[in-house]
């Protein structure tokens, strides 16, 4: 059942997207991380959790398409 849910809606596998519109939350969070990458790459490079989160978000976005 969970496998089917992930196939139908991959966003259910991404924790922390809030209770509103998960697509908008996903896009907003990706944009926020990309802004940090552009404005403070040193901070992004030092933050392994942010890097991992970014990859998780990109995977969910790509599965959504």
mmCIF file of the N, C-alpha and C atoms, coordinates in Angstrom:
data_MODEL
# 
_entry.id   MODEL 
# 
loop_
_atom_site.group_PDB 
_atom_site.id 
_atom_site.type_symbol 
_atom_site.label_atom_id 
_atom_site.label_alt_id 
_atom_site.label_comp_id 
_atom_site.label_asym_id 
_atom_site.label_entity_id 
_atom_site.label_seq_id 
_atom_site.pdbx_PDB_ins_code 
_atom_site.Cartn_x 
_atom_site.Cartn_y 
_atom_site.Cartn_z 
_atom_site.occupancy 
_atom_site.B_iso_or_equiv 
_atom_site.pdbx_formal_charge 
_atom_site.auth_seq_id 
_atom_site.auth_comp_id 
_atom_site.auth_asym_id 
_atom_site.auth_atom_id 
_atom_site.pdbx_PDB_model_num 
ATOM 1   N N  . UNK A 1 1  ? 0.824  -1.187 0.000   1.00 0.00 ? 1  UNK A N  1 
ATOM 2   C CA . UNK A 1 1  ? 0.000  0.000  0.000   1.00 0.00 ? 1  UNK A CA 1 
ATOM 3   C C  . UNK A 1 1  ? 0.871  1.255  0.000   1.00 0.00 ? 1  UNK A C  1 
ATOM 4   N N  . UNK A 1 2  ? 1.892  1.299  0.851   1.00 0.00 ? 2  UNK A N  1 
ATOM 5   C CA . UNK A 1 2  ? 2.761  2.472  0.907   1.00 0.00 ? 2  UNK A CA 1 
ATOM 6   C C  . UNK A 1 2  ? 3.510  2.632  -0.409  1.00 0.00 ? 2  UNK A C  1 
ATOM 7   N N  . UNK A 1 3  ? 3.931  1.528  -0.989  1.00 0.00 ? 3  UNK A N  1 
ATOM 8   C CA . UNK A 1 3  ? 4.602  1.583  -2.281  1.00 0.00 ? 3  UNK A CA 1 
ATOM 9   C C  . UNK A 1 3  ? 3.716  2.198  -3.352  1.00 0.00 ? 3  UNK A C  1 
ATOM 10  N N  . UNK A 1 4  ? 2.435  1.859  -3.323  1.00 0.00 ? 4  UNK A N  1 
ATOM 11  C CA . UNK A 1 4  ? 1.492  2.444  -4.274  1.00 0.00 ? 4  UNK A CA 1 
ATOM 12  C C  . UNK A 1 4  ? 1.337  3.938  -4.033  1.00 0.00 ? 4  UNK A C  1 
ATOM 13  N N  . UNK A 1 5  ? 1.296  4.347  -2.776  1.00 0.00 ? 5  UNK A N  1 
ATOM 14  C CA . UNK A 1 5  ? 1.168  5.771  -2.452  1.00 0.00 ? 5  UNK A CA 1 
ATOM 15  C C  . UNK A 1 5  ? 2.369  6.547  -2.981  1.00 0.00 ? 5  UNK A C  1 
ATOM 16  N N  . UNK A 1 6  ? 3.565  5.979  -2.834  1.00 0.00 ? 6  UNK A N  1 
ATOM 17  C CA . UNK A 1 6  ? 4.772  6.648  -3.322  1.00 0.00 ? 6  UNK A CA 1 
ATOM 18  C C  . UNK A 1 6  ? 4.755  6.777  -4.837  1.00 0.00 ? 6  UNK A C  1 
ATOM 19  N N  . UNK A 1 7  ? 4.197  5.781  -5.506  1.00 0.00 ? 7  UNK A N  1 
ATOM 20  C CA . UNK A 1 7  ? 4.115  5.831  -6.959  1.00 0.00 ? 7  UNK A CA 1 
ATOM 21  C C  . UNK A 1 7  ? 3.104  6.876  -7.404  1.00 0.00 ? 7  UNK A C  1 
ATOM 22  N N  . UNK A 1 8  ? 1.972  6.922  -6.740  1.00 0.00 ? 8  UNK A N  1 
ATOM 23  C CA . UNK A 1 8  ? 0.918  7.865  -7.099  1.00 0.00 ? 8  UNK A CA 1 
ATOM 24  C C  . UNK A 1 8  ? 1.303  9.290  -6.725  1.00 0.00 ? 8  UNK A C  1 
ATOM 25  N N  . UNK A 1 9  ? 1.811  9.485  -5.516  1.00 0.00 ? 9  UNK A N  1 
ATOM 26  C CA . UNK A 1 9  ? 2.152  10.817 -5.027  1.00 0.00 ? 9  UNK A CA 1 
ATOM 27  C C  . UNK A 1 9  ? 3.479  10.761 -4.287  1.00 0.00 ? 9  UNK A C  1 
ATOM 28  N N  . UNK A 1 10 ? 4.595  10.985 -4.982  1.00 0.00 ? 10 UNK A N  1 
ATOM 29  C CA . UNK A 1 10 ? 5.905  10.887 -4.333  1.00 0.00 ? 10 UNK A CA 1 
ATOM 30  C C  . UNK A 1 10 ? 6.125  11.926 -3.241  1.00 0.00 ? 10 UNK A C  1 
ATOM 31  N N  . UNK A 1 11 ? 5.319  12.960 -3.190  1.00 0.00 ? 11 UNK A N  1 
ATOM 32  C CA . UNK A 1 11 ? 5.493  13.994 -2.175  1.00 0.00 ? 11 UNK A CA 1 
ATOM 33  C C  . UNK A 1 11 ? 5.163  13.494 -0.776  1.00 0.00 ? 11 UNK A C  1 
ATOM 34  N N  . UNK A 1 12 ? 4.411  12.393 -0.668  1.00 0.00 ? 12 UNK A N  1 
ATOM 35  C CA . UNK A 1 12 ? 4.090  11.864 0.658   1.00 0.00 ? 12 UNK A CA 1 
ATOM 36  C C  . UNK A 1 12 ? 5.325  11.313 1.351   1.00 0.00 ? 12 UNK A C  1 
ATOM 37  N N  . UNK A 1 13 ? 6.387  11.068 0.600   1.00 0.00 ? 13 UNK A N  1 
ATOM 38  C CA . UNK A 1 13 ? 7.605  10.519 1.191   1.00 0.00 ? 13 UNK A CA 1 
ATOM 39  C C  . UNK A 1 13 ? 8.555  11.593 1.696   1.00 0.00 ? 13 UNK A C  1 
ATOM 40  N N  . UNK A 1 14 ? 8.209  12.871 1.491   1.00 0.00 ? 14 UNK A N  1 
ATOM 41  C CA . UNK A 1 14 ? 9.083  13.971 1.904   1.00 0.00 ? 14 UNK A CA 1 
ATOM 42  C C  . UNK A 1 14 ? 8.523  14.591 3.177   1.00 0.00 ? 14 UNK A C  1 
ATOM 43  N N  . UNK A 1 15 ? 9.163  14.347 4.309   1.00 0.00 ? 15 UNK A N  1 
ATOM 44  C CA . UNK A 1 15 ? 8.672  14.921 5.561   1.00 0.00 ? 15 UNK A CA 1 
ATOM 45  C C  . UNK A 1 15 ? 8.895  16.425 5.612   1.00 0.00 ? 15 UNK A C  1 
ATOM 46  N N  . UNK A 1 16 ? 8.014  17.102 6.320   1.00 0.00 ? 16 UNK A N  1 
ATOM 47  C CA . UNK A 1 16 ? 8.210  18.521 6.579   1.00 0.00 ? 16 UNK A CA 1 
ATOM 48  C C  . UNK A 1 16 ? 7.694  19.460 5.516   1.00 0.00 ? 16 UNK A C  1 
ATOM 49  N N  . UNK A 1 17 ? 6.834  18.997 4.612   1.00 0.00 ? 17 UNK A N  1 
ATOM 50  C CA . UNK A 1 17 ? 6.316  19.895 3.593   1.00 0.00 ? 17 UNK A CA 1 
ATOM 51  C C  . UNK A 1 17 ? 5.082  20.658 4.058   1.00 0.00 ? 17 UNK A C  1 
ATOM 52  N N  . UNK A 1 18 ? 4.657  20.446 5.272   1.00 0.00 ? 18 UNK A N  1 
ATOM 53  C CA . UNK A 1 18 ? 3.545  21.211 5.824   1.00 0.00 ? 18 UNK A CA 1 
ATOM 54  C C  . UNK A 1 18 ? 2.197  20.652 5.430   1.00 0.00 ? 18 UNK A C  1 
ATOM 55  N N  . UNK A 1 19 ? 1.150  21.282 5.952   1.00 0.00 ? 19 UNK A N  1 
ATOM 56  C CA . UNK A 1 19 ? -0.200 20.799 5.725   1.00 0.00 ? 19 UNK A CA 1 
ATOM 57  C C  . UNK A 1 19 ? -0.918 21.502 4.597   1.00 0.00 ? 19 UNK A C  1 
ATOM 58  N N  . UNK A 1 20 ? -0.296 22.514 4.002   1.00 0.00 ? 20 UNK A N  1 
ATOM 59  C CA . UNK A 1 20 ? -0.920 23.247 2.908   1.00 0.00 ? 20 UNK A CA 1 
ATOM 60  C C  . UNK A 1 20 ? -0.731 22.530 1.588   1.00 0.00 ? 20 UNK A C  1 
ATOM 61  N N  . UNK A 1 21 ? -0.355 23.278 0.596   1.00 0.00 ? 21 UNK A N  1 
ATOM 62  C CA . UNK A 1 21 ? -0.124 22.747 -0.744  1.00 0.00 ? 21 UNK A CA 1 
ATOM 63  C C  . UNK A 1 21 ? 1.280  22.152 -0.812  1.00 0.00 ? 21 UNK A C  1 
ATOM 64  N N  . UNK A 1 22 ? 1.408  20.826 -0.849  1.00 0.00 ? 22 UNK A N  1 
ATOM 65  C CA . UNK A 1 22 ? 2.742  20.222 -0.821  1.00 0.00 ? 22 UNK A CA 1 
ATOM 66  C C  . UNK A 1 22 ? 3.580  20.544 -2.056  1.00 0.00 ? 22 UNK A C  1 
ATOM 67  N N  . UNK A 1 23 ? 2.941  20.746 -3.202  1.00 0.00 ? 23 UNK A N  1 
ATOM 68  C CA . UNK A 1 23 ? 3.688  21.087 -4.416  1.00 0.00 ? 23 UNK A CA 1 
ATOM 69  C C  . UNK A 1 23 ? 4.317  22.464 -4.263  1.00 0.00 ? 23 UNK A C  1 
ATOM 70  N N  . UNK A 1 24 ? 3.538  23.427 -3.782  1.00 0.00 ? 24 UNK A N  1 
ATOM 71  C CA . UNK A 1 24 ? 4.066  24.777 -3.573  1.00 0.00 ? 24 UNK A CA 1 
ATOM 72  C C  . UNK A 1 24 ? 5.144  24.774 -2.498  1.00 0.00 ? 24 UNK A C  1 
ATOM 73  N N  . UNK A 1 25 ? 4.935  24.004 -1.438  1.00 0.00 ? 25 UNK A N  1 
ATOM 74  C CA . UNK A 1 25 ? 5.930  23.927 -0.364  1.00 0.00 ? 25 UNK A CA 1 
ATOM 75  C C  . UNK A 1 25 ? 7.231  23.332 -0.886  1.00 0.00 ? 25 UNK A C  1 
ATOM 76  N N  . UNK A 1 26 ? 7.130  22.310 -1.711  1.00 0.00 ? 26 UNK A N  1 
ATOM 77  C CA . UNK A 1 26 ? 8.306  21.685 -2.307  1.00 0.00 ? 26 UNK A CA 1 
ATOM 78  C C  . UNK A 1 26 ? 9.060  22.690 -3.170  1.00 0.00 ? 26 UNK A C  1 
ATOM 79  N N  . UNK A 1 27 ? 8.338  23.369 -4.052  1.00 0.00 ? 27 UNK A N  1 
ATOM 80  C CA . UNK A 1 27 ? 8.967  24.350 -4.935  1.00 0.00 ? 27 UNK A CA 1 
ATOM 81  C C  . UNK A 1 27 ? 9.586  25.500 -4.147  1.00 0.00 ? 27 UNK A C  1 
ATOM 82  N N  . UNK A 1 28 ? 8.907  25.955 -3.106  1.00 0.00 ? 28 UNK A N  1 
ATOM 83  C CA . UNK A 1 28 ? 9.425  27.049 -2.272  1.00 0.00 ? 28 UNK A CA 1 
ATOM 84  C C  . UNK A 1 28 ? 10.702 26.641 -1.550  1.00 0.00 ? 28 UNK A C  1 
ATOM 85  N N  . UNK A 1 29 ? 10.713 25.426 -1.029  1.00 0.00 ? 29 UNK A N  1 
ATOM 86  C CA . UNK A 1 29 ? 11.900 24.977 -0.299  1.00 0.00 ? 29 UNK A CA 1 
ATOM 87  C C  . UNK A 1 29 ? 13.088 24.794 -1.242  1.00 0.00 ? 29 UNK A C  1 
ATOM 88  N N  . UNK A 1 30 ? 12.837 24.260 -2.428  1.00 0.00 ? 30 UNK A N  1 
ATOM 89  C CA . UNK A 1 30 ? 13.908 24.136 -3.425  1.00 0.00 ? 30 UNK A CA 1 
ATOM 90  C C  . UNK A 1 30 ? 14.446 25.517 -3.776  1.00 0.00 ? 30 UNK A C  1 
ATOM 91  N N  . UNK A 1 31 ? 13.555 26.461 -4.013  1.00 0.00 ? 31 UNK A N  1 
ATOM 92  C CA . UNK A 1 31 ? 13.974 27.823 -4.361  1.00 0.00 ? 31 UNK A CA 1 
ATOM 93  C C  . UNK A 1 31 ? 14.793 28.452 -3.241  1.00 0.00 ? 31 UNK A C  1 
ATOM 94  N N  . UNK A 1 32 ? 14.403 28.212 -1.999  1.00 0.00 ? 32 UNK A N  1 
ATOM 95  C CA . UNK A 1 32 ? 15.144 28.755 -0.864  1.00 0.00 ? 32 UNK A CA 1 
ATOM 96  C C  . UNK A 1 32 ? 16.557 28.203 -0.781  1.00 0.00 ? 32 UNK A C  1 
ATOM 97  N N  . UNK A 1 33 ? 16.689 26.914 -0.996  1.00 0.00 ? 33 UNK A N  1 
ATOM 98  C CA . UNK A 1 33 ? 18.022 26.301 -0.956  1.00 0.00 ? 33 UNK A CA 1 
ATOM 99  C C  . UNK A 1 33 ? 18.859 26.790 -2.134  1.00 0.00 ? 33 UNK A C  1 
ATOM 100 N N  . UNK A 1 34 ? 18.243 26.902 -3.308  1.00 0.00 ? 34 UNK A N  1 
ATOM 101 C CA . UNK A 1 34 ? 18.983 27.393 -4.474  1.00 0.00 ? 34 UNK A CA 1 
ATOM 102 C C  . UNK A 1 34 ? 19.428 28.841 -4.279  1.00 0.00 ? 34 UNK A C  1 
ATOM 103 N N  . UNK A 1 35 ? 18.626 29.629 -3.590  1.00 0.00 ? 35 UNK A N  1 
ATOM 104 C CA . UNK A 1 35 ? 19.025 31.008 -3.283  1.00 0.00 ? 35 UNK A CA 1 
ATOM 105 C C  . UNK A 1 35 ? 20.258 31.005 -2.376  1.00 0.00 ? 35 UNK A C  1 
ATOM 106 N N  . UNK A 1 36 ? 20.245 30.135 -1.373  1.00 0.00 ? 36 UNK A N  1 
ATOM 107 C CA . UNK A 1 36 ? 21.409 30.016 -0.490  1.00 0.00 ? 36 UNK A CA 1 
ATOM 108 C C  . UNK A 1 36 ? 22.633 29.580 -1.282  1.00 0.00 ? 36 UNK A C  1 
ATOM 109 N N  . UNK A 1 37 ? 22.444 28.672 -2.220  1.00 0.00 ? 37 UNK A N  1 
ATOM 110 C CA . UNK A 1 37 ? 23.564 28.216 -3.047  1.00 0.00 ? 37 UNK A CA 1 
ATOM 111 C C  . UNK A 1 37 ? 24.171 29.380 -3.836  1.00 0.00 ? 37 UNK A C  1 
ATOM 112 N N  . UNK A 1 38 ? 23.325 30.287 -4.306  1.00 0.00 ? 38 UNK A N  1 
ATOM 113 C CA . UNK A 1 38 ? 23.801 31.421 -5.106  1.00 0.00 ? 38 UNK A CA 1 
ATOM 114 C C  . UNK A 1 38 ? 24.403 32.530 -4.252  1.00 0.00 ? 38 UNK A C  1 
ATOM 115 N N  . UNK A 1 39 ? 23.806 32.776 -3.090  1.00 0.00 ? 39 UNK A N  1 
ATOM 116 C CA . UNK A 1 39 ? 24.230 33.921 -2.280  1.00 0.00 ? 39 UNK A CA 1 
ATOM 117 C C  . UNK A 1 39 ? 25.272 33.582 -1.227  1.00 0.00 ? 39 UNK A C  1 
ATOM 118 N N  . UNK A 1 40 ? 25.297 32.330 -0.773  1.00 0.00 ? 40 UNK A N  1 
ATOM 119 C CA . UNK A 1 40 ? 26.239 31.936 0.283   1.00 0.00 ? 40 UNK A CA 1 
ATOM 120 C C  . UNK A 1 40 ? 26.635 30.475 0.088   1.00 0.00 ? 40 UNK A C  1 
ATOM 121 N N  . UNK A 1 41 ? 27.361 30.229 -0.993  1.00 0.00 ? 41 UNK A N  1 
ATOM 122 C CA . UNK A 1 41 ? 27.718 28.852 -1.330  1.00 0.00 ? 41 UNK A CA 1 
ATOM 123 C C  . UNK A 1 41 ? 28.573 28.201 -0.252  1.00 0.00 ? 41 UNK A C  1 
ATOM 124 N N  . UNK A 1 42 ? 29.367 28.996 0.430   1.00 0.00 ? 42 UNK A N  1 
ATOM 125 C CA . UNK A 1 42 ? 30.210 28.448 1.500   1.00 0.00 ? 42 UNK A CA 1 
ATOM 126 C C  . UNK A 1 42 ? 29.337 27.832 2.597   1.00 0.00 ? 42 UNK A C  1 
ATOM 127 N N  . UNK A 1 43 ? 28.271 28.530 2.974   1.00 0.00 ? 43 UNK A N  1 
ATOM 128 C CA . UNK A 1 43 ? 27.358 28.006 3.993   1.00 0.00 ? 43 UNK A CA 1 
ATOM 129 C C  . UNK A 1 43 ? 26.656 26.742 3.490   1.00 0.00 ? 43 UNK A C  1 
ATOM 130 N N  . UNK A 1 44 ? 26.237 26.760 2.230   1.00 0.00 ? 44 UNK A N  1 
ATOM 131 C CA . UNK A 1 44 ? 25.594 25.580 1.651   1.00 0.00 ? 44 UNK A CA 1 
ATOM 132 C C  . UNK A 1 44 ? 26.557 24.390 1.656   1.00 0.00 ? 44 UNK A C  1 
ATOM 133 N N  . UNK A 1 45 ? 27.793 24.637 1.263   1.00 0.00 ? 45 UNK A N  1 
ATOM 134 C CA . UNK A 1 45 ? 28.797 23.567 1.203   1.00 0.00 ? 45 UNK A CA 1 
ATOM 135 C C  . UNK A 1 45 ? 29.080 22.963 2.571   1.00 0.00 ? 45 UNK A C  1 
ATOM 136 N N  . UNK A 1 46 ? 28.983 23.782 3.603   1.00 0.00 ? 46 UNK A N  1 
ATOM 137 C CA . UNK A 1 46 ? 29.270 23.310 4.957   1.00 0.00 ? 46 UNK A CA 1 
ATOM 138 C C  . UNK A 1 46 ? 28.083 22.584 5.591   1.00 0.00 ? 46 UNK A C  1 
ATOM 139 N N  . UNK A 1 47 ? 26.896 22.753 5.037   1.00 0.00 ? 47 UNK A N  1 
ATOM 140 C CA . UNK A 1 47 ? 25.675 22.211 5.634   1.00 0.00 ? 47 UNK A CA 1 
ATOM 141 C C  . UNK A 1 47 ? 25.267 20.912 4.931   1.00 0.00 ? 47 UNK A C  1 
ATOM 142 N N  . UNK A 1 48 ? 25.756 19.805 5.438   1.00 0.00 ? 48 UNK A N  1 
ATOM 143 C CA . UNK A 1 48 ? 25.478 18.499 4.824   1.00 0.00 ? 48 UNK A CA 1 
ATOM 144 C C  . UNK A 1 48 ? 23.996 18.138 4.885   1.00 0.00 ? 48 UNK A C  1 
ATOM 145 N N  . UNK A 1 49 ? 23.318 18.566 5.937   1.00 0.00 ? 49 UNK A N  1 
ATOM 146 C CA . UNK A 1 49 ? 21.888 18.281 6.056   1.00 0.00 ? 49 UNK A CA 1 
ATOM 147 C C  . UNK A 1 49 ? 21.110 19.014 4.962   1.00 0.00 ? 49 UNK A C  1 
ATOM 148 N N  . UNK A 1 50 ? 21.490 20.257 4.684   1.00 0.00 ? 50 UNK A N  1 
ATOM 149 C CA . UNK A 1 50 ? 20.820 21.015 3.633   1.00 0.00 ? 50 UNK A CA 1 
ATOM 150 C C  . UNK A 1 50 ? 21.060 20.367 2.268   1.00 0.00 ? 50 UNK A C  1 
ATOM 151 N N  . UNK A 1 51 ? 22.268 19.889 2.049   1.00 0.00 ? 51 UNK A N  1 
ATOM 152 C CA . UNK A 1 51 ? 22.584 19.222 0.787   1.00 0.00 ? 51 UNK A CA 1 
ATOM 153 C C  . UNK A 1 51 ? 21.748 17.954 0.615   1.00 0.00 ? 51 UNK A C  1 
ATOM 154 N N  . UNK A 1 52 ? 21.622 17.186 1.676   1.00 0.00 ? 52 UNK A N  1 
ATOM 155 C CA . UNK A 1 52 ? 20.826 15.958 1.630   1.00 0.00 ? 52 UNK A CA 1 
ATOM 156 C C  . UNK A 1 52 ? 19.353 16.282 1.404   1.00 0.00 ? 52 UNK A C  1 
ATOM 157 N N  . UNK A 1 53 ? 18.865 17.313 2.077   1.00 0.00 ? 53 UNK A N  1 
ATOM 158 C CA . UNK A 1 53 ? 17.471 17.735 1.919   1.00 0.00 ? 53 UNK A CA 1 
ATOM 159 C C  . UNK A 1 53 ? 17.216 18.177 0.476   1.00 0.00 ? 53 UNK A C  1 
ATOM 160 N N  . UNK A 1 54 ? 18.154 18.921 -0.084  1.00 0.00 ? 54 UNK A N  1 
ATOM 161 C CA . UNK A 1 54 ? 18.028 19.393 -1.461  1.00 0.00 ? 54 UNK A CA 1 
ATOM 162 C C  . UNK A 1 54 ? 17.895 18.211 -2.425  1.00 0.00 ? 54 UNK A C  1 
ATOM 163 N N  . UNK A 1 55 ? 18.725 17.198 -2.250  1.00 0.00 ? 55 UNK A N  1 
ATOM 164 C CA . UNK A 1 55 ? 18.644 16.018 -3.113  1.00 0.00 ? 55 UNK A CA 1 
ATOM 165 C C  . UNK A 1 55 ? 17.312 15.289 -2.952  1.00 0.00 ? 55 UNK A C  1 
ATOM 166 N N  . UNK A 1 56 ? 16.841 15.180 -1.714  1.00 0.00 ? 56 UNK A N  1 
ATOM 167 C CA . UNK A 1 56 ? 15.543 14.544 -1.457  1.00 0.00 ? 56 UNK A CA 1 
ATOM 168 C C  . UNK A 1 56 ? 14.426 15.303 -2.153  1.00 0.00 ? 56 UNK A C  1 
ATOM 169 N N  . UNK A 1 57 ? 14.467 16.625 -2.060  1.00 0.00 ? 57 UNK A N  1 
ATOM 170 C CA . UNK A 1 57 ? 13.443 17.457 -2.690  1.00 0.00 ? 57 UNK A CA 1 
ATOM 171 C C  . UNK A 1 57 ? 13.484 17.337 -4.211  1.00 0.00 ? 57 UNK A C  1 
ATOM 172 N N  . UNK A 1 58 ? 14.677 17.336 -4.779  1.00 0.00 ? 58 UNK A N  1 
ATOM 173 C CA . UNK A 1 58 ? 14.801 17.200 -6.236  1.00 0.00 ? 58 UNK A CA 1 
ATOM 174 C C  . UNK A 1 58 ? 14.281 15.847 -6.712  1.00 0.00 ? 58 UNK A C  1 
ATOM 175 N N  . UNK A 1 59 ? 14.578 14.794 -5.963  1.00 0.00 ? 59 UNK A N  1 
ATOM 176 C CA . UNK A 1 59 ? 14.080 13.464 -6.328  1.00 0.00 ? 59 UNK A CA 1 
ATOM 177 C C  . UNK A 1 59 ? 12.555 13.431 -6.301  1.00 0.00 ? 59 UNK A C  1 
ATOM 178 N N  . UNK A 1 60 ? 11.964 14.031 -5.281  1.00 0.00 ? 60 UNK A N  1 
ATOM 179 C CA . UNK A 1 60 ? 10.501 14.065 -5.185  1.00 0.00 ? 60 UNK A CA 1 
ATOM 180 C C  . UNK A 1 60 ? 9.911  14.881 -6.329  1.00 0.00 ? 60 UNK A C  1 
ATOM 181 N N  . UNK A 1 61 ? 10.534 16.004 -6.648  1.00 0.00 ? 61 UNK A N  1 
ATOM 182 C CA . UNK A 1 61 ? 10.044 16.841 -7.745  1.00 0.00 ? 61 UNK A CA 1 
ATOM 183 C C  . UNK A 1 61 ? 10.125 16.089 -9.074  1.00 0.00 ? 61 UNK A C  1 
ATOM 184 N N  . UNK A 1 62 ? 11.232 15.393 -9.297  1.00 0.00 ? 62 UNK A N  1 
ATOM 185 C CA . UNK A 1 62 ? 11.404 14.669 -10.553 1.00 0.00 ? 62 UNK A CA 1 
ATOM 186 C C  . UNK A 1 62 ? 10.431 13.499 -10.677 1.00 0.00 ? 62 UNK A C  1 
ATOM 187 N N  . UNK A 1 63 ? 10.127 12.840 -9.576  1.00 0.00 ? 63 UNK A N  1 
ATOM 188 C CA . UNK A 1 63 ? 9.159  11.736 -9.597  1.00 0.00 ? 63 UNK A CA 1 
ATOM 189 C C  . UNK A 1 63 ? 7.747  12.254 -9.846  1.00 0.00 ? 63 UNK A C  1 
ATOM 190 N N  . UNK A 1 64 ? 7.492  13.486 -9.425  1.00 0.00 ? 64 UNK A N  1 
ATOM 191 C CA . UNK A 1 64 ? 6.174  14.101 -9.578  1.00 0.00 ? 64 UNK A CA 1 
ATOM 192 C C  . UNK A 1 64 ? 5.855  14.342 -11.049 1.00 0.00 ? 64 UNK A C  1 
ATOM 193 N N  . UNK A 1 65 ? 6.874  14.553 -11.860 1.00 0.00 ? 65 UNK A N  1 
ATOM 194 C CA . UNK A 1 65 ? 6.661  14.916 -13.276 1.00 0.00 ? 65 UNK A CA 1 
ATOM 195 C C  . UNK A 1 65 ? 6.321  13.729 -14.129 1.00 0.00 ? 65 UNK A C  1 
# 
